[in-house]
Amino acid sequence: MRNKWKQLVLGHKTDHTKDNFLWNMIGSVLYAAATILLVRFTKGVAGTGVGADFNIAFKTGQILLTLGYFEIRPFQVTDVGNEYSFRDYFSLRILTCGLMAAGGFLFPWLTGEKGLRFMLFALLCLYKMMDGAADVFEGEFQKNGRMDLAGKSVAFRTVLSVAVYAVVVSITGNVLWAVVAMVIAAAVGVLIFDVVLIGEFASLEVSFDKVRLGKLIRSTVLLFVGSILCLYIFNASNYSVDAVFQGADEASSDIRYIYACLFMPTSVINLASGFIFKPILTTLATHYVEGRFKQFAGLVWKLLGGVVAITVACLVGGALLGLPVLSVVYGYDLTGYLAELEILILGGGFNAAGIILYYAMTTMRGQRDILLSYGVVAIATLAISTPSVVHWGLMGAALSYCGLMALQTMVFAVATVVHYGRAKRSK
């Protein structure tokens, strides 16, 4: 039975180029849609207040996931010289996911969350931790030219866990029991997909060698700190809206829910650009390692051009259909928020461009420049995010997000050009 399952998933093709693109797209779409569906199911059962609480707890789990990831995957898939083995990456991931699980309970305790909100924060952190566990396997699949398996893993786990949540919450009407069931389903998904398949590419071994792990941590720790700053920057407007409108009245709950709805399309551009970028990340690294700087730079420019095209398409689509579609998807009338939506979509375009530059910098092993760039933008975020919401409400949140993403892209562009020139001269 196990062998038949492996043969079914692995397939018999020798050229996986098309499958890599297709399954990366399918997995990414389903992963993005999961957030929408989960918030929608929660709001339908428990109202906008609990829906907004679920949304902010889910985003917190996503932020804590940076600890689980430790930003190993970009380093892992561009490790074309096999500086580290899968055993090294897997062993470190066990440690980081353990810390993430502890953080899932510590964070809501430190921030004073109680009752339902506390449990949502803790349980949704455990749910996102399963993404962290699966990611190290998916990174190994991708590194070996099987991005399709990484996409299949995401798709399988996402569909299974969301379906279980939908069934349990519909039958019981209890959000907490549904989240518990979803966590279990996600864990099962990792076991019967990723753990079963990894043997085709690497040995599933654990070795807490202090020297090896210490070296790997030093190689990725600056990327990890940068990823924390990145998620803080990306989600700052959400937390500002949540803090400013954290009231018990229905109007405050509605405002928080509205912003959660409007913010969702900001991920669409990242998602679409990721369809193209992720499958060729190893190719980008190979160009750089082998000294093909012209091809390396040309590929980065093509990806940035693709982001511009996708952003324009999303702005047009948002203007024509954005509010009606989002109103249907989230079950809430969003009429009158077109300006905020368009500004947020534009910010999403800047963010996608910044991510491409980030991966280019990671390929060039410019960890220090990455951290410095994020640090500059994080300081600006701290200064303007909450004051913007206080003074201008949801429009202030949208403007602060878009402005910060534009600043991030400009800072990364300067850092990338400087590091590229430095690397080219040194080689």
ABEGO torsion letter per residue (X at the ends): XAAAAAAAAAEABABAAAAAAAAAAAAAAAAAAAAAAAAAAAAAAAEAAAAAAAAAAAAAAAAAAAAAAGGAAAAAAABAAGABBAAAAAAAAAAAAAAAAAAAAAAAAAAGBBEAAAAAAAAAAAAAAAAAAAAAAAAAAAAAGBAAAAAAAAAAAAAAAAAAAAAAAAAAGBAAAAAAAAAAAAAAAAAAAAAAAAAAABBBBBBBBAAAAAAAAAAAAAAAAAAAAAAAAAAAAAAAAAAAABBABAAAAAAAAAAAAAAAAAAAAAAAAAAAAAAAAAAAAAAAAAGBAAAAAAAAAAAAAAAAAAAAAAAAAAAAAAAAAAAAAAGBBABGAAAAAAAAAAAAAAAAAAAAAAAAAAAAGBAAAAAAAAAAAAAAAAAAAAAAAAAAEAAAAAAAAAAAAAAAAAAAAAAAAAAAAAAAAAX
